[in-house]
């Protein structure tokens, strides 16, 4: 999934981006509210982490702008303010969740997982296609009784395919959701990573799950899906 992280404290921004990347997210980082809106109006994100106290435009102003334009992306607010009134104000402005500094990185990741489940109608941490299972909470992938070890980018690509099982995804759409905003494309990186996944997931398996639709893109589906 692709996450926008808007946090003006550079050290914290770097720490959060590193942890999110390790968890398999594609992360774009910015440091003020105007920059956040610039990103949000040109890219399609699965979730946004917004610090409230940012220069140029604060997080609440960014959030209200999004909701006024009917952008429904899930938003988690970060703030040092912990009063009930502040929390109510944030939630009433359209936030999906609210986390007070200082916070645990594990809690942040758990909240991001929970917040981003709803758009995919995912009620648990398990994604399953045929004998393939991805546990987003444990960050674990298995096929049957076999555990599959993936790199962070392979995991992110597989999670995106599994969230969209049965849907043919173009190379461009995959790039937008799995690689960050700085990625310029123009290479066969998607095809390369699809081949990495096939080698680990489909090799020696009677049912192949990752399919190429010529001229369109890629799709992950089980034997019974059409």
N, C-alpha and C positions, 0 to 999 in steps of 0.2 A: 504493500500500500504506500501511497505517496502522502507525506506529511509536510505541512508548512510550519516551521518553527519561528515565531516572532518573539524575540527576547533581546533586550538591549544590553544586558549584562554579558559581555563577550565571553568571559570564562564559563559562565553557566550555559550560555548558548552552545559553546564548544562541547561541554560535558554532555549535555542533553542530546546533541546531534550524534555524538559518538555512540552513546548507549542505544539510541533509536536505530542507528545503522547496524549495530551489532545484533539487534533484534530482528533485522530483515526489512526495515522500512527504508524507503527512499526519501531523503530529507533535503528540503530547501530551507536555507536559513536567511533571516533578515533581522534588522536591528531597530527599525522604527515603524510606526503605523502606516505612513505613506508608502513605504517600500512593501509592506505586507499587502496592501491593497493592489499595488502594481502586480505582484505575483498572483494574487487571487483572481484578478480579472483576465489573466492570460493562460492560466493553467487549471487543470481539473484535479483538485486534491480530495483525498479520502478523509482527511482530518486536519484540524488546525490547532496548534498550541499558541495561545495569545497571552503575553504578559500584559497586565492592565497598565502599569506605569511605564509607558514608552514615549519617546520624543515625537514631535510633529503631530501625530495623532495617537491618542491612547487606545488601549485595547477595546474599551467599551465603544468608542467612536467607530473603530474598525468593525466591530461586531454589529452595531446598529446599521452601518452602511450595508453590510452583507445582507442582513435580514430585510432591510428596506428594498433591496434589489431582488429579494426572494431567492438568495443563494442559500441552499439548505445544508451546506457542508457542516459536519459535526465540529463543534468548537469547545476546547477545554481552556478555561481561563486560569492564569497563574497570577497570584498576588500576595503581597505581604500583609494585606488588610484581612483581618479574620473576624470582623464583627458580623453579626447576623444580617444587619442592614446592607452591608457591602455584598454579602453573598446573594441576598434577595435581588439587589440591583443588577448583579451580573446575570443571574438566571432569568430575570424579567427582560433583560436586553436580548435574550436569545441564546445564551450559552447552554450547552448540553451538560457541562460539568464544571467544577470549580475546585482548584487545589491551592492550599495556602502554603506559602514558603515559611520555613524550610520544609521540604518534603522528601520522602524516600523515592529513589529512582524506581524501585520495584513497584511502588504504588502508582507512580506516574504511568509506567508501562501497562500495568493492569487496567488502569482507567482508560488509557488509549484503546486497549483491546476491547473493553466493554463498550466504549463509545462508538467504535467503528463497526461493531457487529450489526447494528440495526439496519443500515442501508443495504446489507446483504441478507437480511432476514435470518441471521445466524443466532441461534438461541444458546449455543454452547461453544466451547473452545475447540471442538472437534469438527474437522472438515473431512468428508469421506467420499471417495469415488471408487466404486468396485472394491478391490482389496487394498487400495491406497488410503492411508489416513494421515492427516496433518493435525497435530495438536498445537494450537497457537499459544496455549498457556505454558506447556512444557517445552515448546520449540522443538518438537520431535516428529519425525516422519518415519512411517513404517509402511511396508507393503507385505501383507500377510504377516508372517512371523519375522520378517527381515527388517532390521533397522537401516535406514538410509541416511548417510551423513552428507549434508549439503553445506556449501559455502553460503554466506549471508545473501549474496545476489541470487544464487540458485534457489534458496529458500523463498526469497521475495517473489521471484518469478513463478515458482510453483504455487505459492499462496494465492497470487493473483489469478492464475489459471483455475485453481480449485474454487475460488470464490465465484468464478464465472463459468463453472463447468457446463458444457453443452453449448457455450456461446463462442462463435468464431471471433477471435481478436486479431486485429491487424497489427503489423509490425509497429506502426506509428502509435497505436493505442497502448501497446505493451511498453514502448519506450517512455511514453508520457507518465505511466503509472509505476514503473519499476526503476527507471533511471531518473536522476534528479534534473533540475532545470538547466544546469550547466552542460548537460550532455547534448552535443550538437548533432548526433546521428551521422548518417552518411557512411556507416560501416555495416558489416553483417553481424554486429554484436548479438542481436536477438537470436539469429539462427545459430550462432555459436553456443549460446546458453541453452537453447532448446535441445541441441545435440548433447550437451552435458547432462541435462535432465533425462533424456532418453537412455543414455548410457547407464545411468544409475537406477532408473525407475522401470524401464521397459525391457532392458536386455535380459534375455533368457526367460521372459514371461510369456505365457501363451496368449494373453490378452494385452494388446498394446493400448495405452491410454492417451498418449500424446500424438495428435494427428496434424498433418499439414493440409490445408485447403489451398490448392494452387491459385496464385493470384489474389488471394484474400488474406490469409494469415494462419493462425494456429488455434486448435481447440483441444481441450482435455475432456474426454468422455469415456464412460464405461461401455461394456459390451451391450448392455440393454438400451443405451441412449442412442437416439437418432439425430 
